[in-house]
Amino acid sequence: MATSMELRCWGGDWGLPSVHADSLVVLAYAKFSGANITVSPIDWTWRTLTVITPELVCGDSTVTEPADILNFLRKQRFNADYELTARQGADTMAYVALVEEKLRPALLHTFWVDAENYANLTRPWFASRSPFPLNFLVPSRHASKALSRILLSKVESPLYSITEVEGKLYSDAKECLNLLSHRLGGEHFFFGNTPSSLDAFVFGFVAPLHKAALPNSPLQSHLRQLANLTSFCDNILAVYFSGSPPGSPLPAAQETVDANLQKLTQLVNKESNLIEKMDDNLRSSPQHKPRRPEPKLGLANERSSTPA
């Protein structure tokens, strides 16, 4: 009997199964690979302070960090990358590293450091899902960790002021989004019709930026100009997660069904036109007057001899 797996993560909102980027990566990969995972939100529990999310518990094993969790799932024979070629595997590693280096810092800054977004969206959300008195501690602790991570990864000579750091953050993030949009092109997923770990990473980082109602975000405004990336997120939500938001693009399977229905409708219309033409030809051709049967003489005489 397979050991059950439990994923502890932040809960969902904004039309997403989780508002936490790393948790979204794991949730998406589990859907892509067919892993049966029990999701246990840490909302309104003391784990909001103690657990490093996402955290996967399987028997006596506890794994954190998305990359480590994905490797653990592969060892359990849940591999969404088994059809990838060696070249595609190398591309996956390169693009995941790009997302981690260029997009993650800007995402942290957008949600946790930007004063307007933090005061009006991020802090109220996490405070409302943490028990008293942790609702005063959890948001500020996450904000402090986010700022420390940004400074460690981005503060380098000659960038000394926070303004210069912010400019570099968003410039790198926009470049990363542009590269991802170019690589995705018009496909549903990055490597054809089957989602992989790269799709899980990109979805995890881009979906919160796409769905959150941010009061101030030039990066979100830039993302909305990249229609294929926003459709990519909506498609994954519609196909792999229940309760897809209204107005999202149709999933790939539904698009195929609609295309087949359209072809069938065209075929029926052609058949109908053909039948109409045949009917017109029949109507325009010479018609012989139908012969009516002659009335029987005896019956006519009987009718004429009958008194009025």
C-alpha positions in Angstrom: 0.0 0.0 0.0 1.4 3.4 -1.0 2.2 5.8 1.8 -0.1 8.8 1.9 1.5 12.2 1.3 0.4 15.4 3.0 1.3 18.9 1.7 1.2 21.7 4.2 0.9 25.1 2.6 -0.9 28.4 2.6 -4.5 28.3 1.5 -6.1 29.7 -1.6 -7.7 33.0 -2.7 -7.9 35.2 -5.8 -9.0 32.2 -7.8 -5.8 30.3 -7.0 -5.5 27.0 -5.0 -2.8 28.8 -2.9 -1.6 32.4 -2.8 2.0 31.2 -2.0 4.2 30.9 -5.1 6.3 27.9 -3.9 3.2 26.1 -2.8 1.6 26.7 -6.2 4.7 25.1 -7.9 4.2 21.9 -5.9 0.5 21.8 -6.3 0.7 22.2 -10.1 3.5 19.6 -10.4 1.4 17.1 -8.3 -1.5 17.6 -10.8 0.7 17.2 -13.8 2.4 14.0 -12.5 -0.7 12.4 -11.1 0.5 12.4 -7.5 -2.2 11.9 -4.9 -1.5 14.5 -2.3 -3.7 15.5 0.6 -3.5 19.3 0.9 -3.6 20.7 4.5 -3.7 24.5 4.6 -1.9 26.0 7.6 -4.4 28.9 7.7 -5.7 29.8 11.2 -3.2 27.4 12.9 -0.1 27.9 14.9 1.8 26.4 12.0 1.6 29.8 10.3 4.7 30.6 12.4 6.5 27.3 12.7 6.1 25.6 9.3 8.3 26.4 6.3 5.9 26.2 3.4 5.5 24.2 1.3 6.2 21.1 3.5 5.6 17.6 2.2 5.1 14.8 4.8 5.3 11.2 3.6 5.6 8.6 6.4 8.7 9.5 8.3 10.0 11.8 5.6 9.6 15.6 5.7 10.7 17.6 2.7 10.6 21.4 2.1 11.6 23.7 -0.8 9.9 23.1 -4.2 13.0 21.6 -6.0 13.5 19.0 -3.2 9.8 18.2 -3.1 9.7 17.6 -6.9 12.8 15.4 -6.7 11.1 13.4 -3.9 8.0 12.9 -6.0 10.1 11.7 -9.0 11.6 9.1 -6.7 8.0 8.0 -5.9 7.5 7.5 -9.7 5.6 10.7 -10.1 7.5 12.3 -13.0 6.1 14.9 -15.2 9.3 15.2 -17.2 9.7 11.6 -18.3 8.9 12.5 -22.0 11.4 15.3 -22.2 14.5 15.0 -24.3 18.0 15.8 -22.9 17.9 19.2 -24.6 14.5 20.0 -23.1 15.8 18.9 -19.7 18.7 21.3 -20.0 16.3 24.0 -21.1 14.1 23.3 -18.0 17.1 23.8 -15.7 18.1 27.0 -17.4 14.6 28.6 -17.3 14.0 27.5 -13.7 17.3 29.2 -12.7 16.2 32.3 -14.7 12.9 32.5 -12.8 14.6 32.0 -9.5 17.2 34.7 -10.2 15.2 37.3 -12.1 11.5 36.9 -11.2 11.4 35.7 -7.5 13.1 38.9 -6.1 10.7 41.2 -8.0 7.7 39.0 -6.8 8.9 39.3 -3.2 9.3 43.0 -3.5 5.9 43.4 -5.1 4.0 41.6 -2.4 6.1 42.2 0.8 8.2 45.3 0.3 6.1 47.7 -1.7 4.4 49.8 1.0 1.1 50.2 -0.8 0.7 46.5 -1.8 1.8 45.3 1.7 -0.6 47.6 3.6 -3.6 47.1 1.4 -3.3 43.4 0.3 -0.5 41.3 1.6 -0.5 42.1 5.3 -4.4 42.1 5.7 -4.6 38.7 3.9 -1.9 36.9 6.0 -3.0 38.6 9.3 -6.6 37.4 8.7 -5.5 33.8 8.3 -3.2 33.7 11.4 -4.6 33.2 14.9 -4.3 35.8 17.6 -1.6 37.0 18.5 0.3 35.6 15.5 -1.7 37.9 13.2 0.6 40.7 14.4 3.8 38.7 14.0 3.5 36.6 10.9 3.1 39.3 8.2 6.0 41.4 9.6 8.2 38.3 9.9 7.5 37.3 6.2 8.2 40.9 5.1 11.5 41.0 7.0 12.6 37.7 5.4 11.6 38.9 1.9 13.6 42.1 2.3 16.6 40.2 3.6 16.4 37.8 0.6 16.2 40.6 -1.9 19.2 42.5 -0.4 21.3 39.3 -0.3 20.6 38.5 -3.9 20.6 42.0 -5.5 22.6 44.5 -3.4 26.0 44.6 -5.1 28.3 47.3 -6.3 27.5 49.8 -7.7 23.9 49.4 -6.5 23.8 50.9 -3.1 20.5 52.7 -2.7 17.1 50.8 -2.4 15.8 52.9 -5.3 18.5 51.6 -7.6 17.9 48.1 -6.3 14.2 48.4 -7.1 14.9 49.6 -10.6 17.2 46.6 -11.3 14.6 44.2 -9.8 11.8 45.2 -12.1 14.0 45.6 -15.1 15.3 42.0 -14.7 11.8 40.7 -14.0 10.3 42.3 -17.1 13.1 40.8 -19.2 12.4 37.4 -17.6 8.7 37.6 -18.4 9.5 38.6 -22.0 11.8 35.6 -22.4 9.2 33.2 -21.0 6.5 34.7 -23.3 8.8 34.3 -26.3 9.7 30.7 -25.4 6.0 29.8 -24.8 4.8 31.3 -28.1 1.4 30.0 -29.1 1.6 26.7 -27.3 -0.4 25.6 -24.3 2.7 24.4 -22.5 6.4 25.0 -22.8 7.2 21.7 -24.4 4.1 20.9 -26.5 0.9 19.5 -25.3 2.1 17.9 -22.0 2.9 20.0 -18.9 6.3 19.6 -17.2 8.1 20.9 -14.2 9.0 24.1 -16.0 5.3 24.7 -16.5 4.8 24.2 -12.8 7.5 26.7 -11.9 6.3 29.4 -14.3 2.7 28.9 -13.2 3.7 29.1 -9.5 5.5 32.4 -9.9 3.3 34.1 -12.6 -0.2 33.1 -11.4 -0.2 35.2 -8.2 1.1 38.2 -10.1 -1.7 37.6 -12.7 -4.6 37.1 -10.2 -3.9 39.3 -7.2 -5.7 42.6 -7.0 -2.5 44.7 -6.4 -3.0 48.4 -5.8 0.4 49.3 -7.3 2.4 47.0 -9.6 4.2 48.0 -12.8 5.2 44.4 -13.1 1.6 43.3 -13.2 0.8 45.9 -15.8 3.7 44.5 -17.9 2.4 41.0 -17.5 -1.0 41.9 -18.8 0.6 42.9 -22.1 1.8 39.3 -22.5 -1.5 37.6 -23.3 0.0 34.1 -23.9 1.4 34.0 -20.3 -1.9 35.1 -18.7 -3.8 32.6 -20.9 -1.2 29.9 -19.9 -2.1 30.5 -16.2 -5.9 30.5 -16.9 -5.7 27.3 -18.9 -3.9 25.4 -16.1 -6.4 26.7 -13.6 -9.3 25.6 -15.8 -7.9 22.1 -16.7 -6.2 21.0 -13.5 -7.9 22.9 -10.6 -11.6 23.0 -9.8 -13.5 26.3 -9.5 -11.8 28.0 -12.4 -12.7 31.7 -12.5 -15.4 32.8 -15.0 -14.2 34.3 -18.2 -11.0 32.3 -18.4 -10.0 30.9 -21.8 -11.2 27.5 -22.7 -9.0 24.5 -21.9 -7.2 22.7 -24.7 -9.6 19.8 -24.7 -12.6 22.0 -24.8 -11.1 24.0 -27.7 -10.7 20.7 -29.6 -14.3 19.7 -29.0 -15.5 23.1 -30.2 -13.4 22.8 -33.3 -14.9 19.4 -34.1 -18.4 20.8 -33.5 -17.6 23.6 -35.9 -16.4 21.2 -38.6 -19.5 19.1 -38.0 -21.8 22.1 -38.4 -20.0 23.1 -41.6 -20.5 19.5 -43.0 -24.2 19.6 -42.1 -24.6 23.0 -43.8 -23.0 21.6 -46.9 -25.3 18.6 -46.9 -28.3 20.9 -46.4 -27.2 23.1 -49.4 -26.8 20.0 -51.5 -30.3 18.8 -50.6 -31.7 22.2 -51.4 -30.0 22.2 -54.8 -31.4 18.7 -55.6 -34.9 19.9 -54.6 -34.6 23.0 -56.8 -33.5 20.8 -59.8 -36.4 18.5 -59.3 -38.8 21.4 -59.1 -37.5 23.0 -62.3 -37.6 19.7 -64.3 -40.7 19.0 -66.6 -43.4 17.4 -64.5 -46.1 15.1 -66.0 -49.6 15.7 -64.8 -50.6 12.8 -62.5 -53.3 10.5 -63.8 -56.4 10.4 -61.8 -58.4 7.1 -61.8 -61.6 7.2 -63.8 -64.7 6.9 -61.7 -66.6 3.7 -62.0 -69.6 3.9 -64.3 -71.9 1.9 -62.0 -71.1 4.0 -59.0 -71.8 7.2 -61.1 -75.1 5.8 -62.3 -76.1 4.9 -58.8 -75.3 8.4 -57.6 -77.3 10.0 -60.5 -80.3 7.7 -59.9 -80.5 8.4 -56.2 -83.4 10.7 -55.3 -82.5 14.1 -54.0 
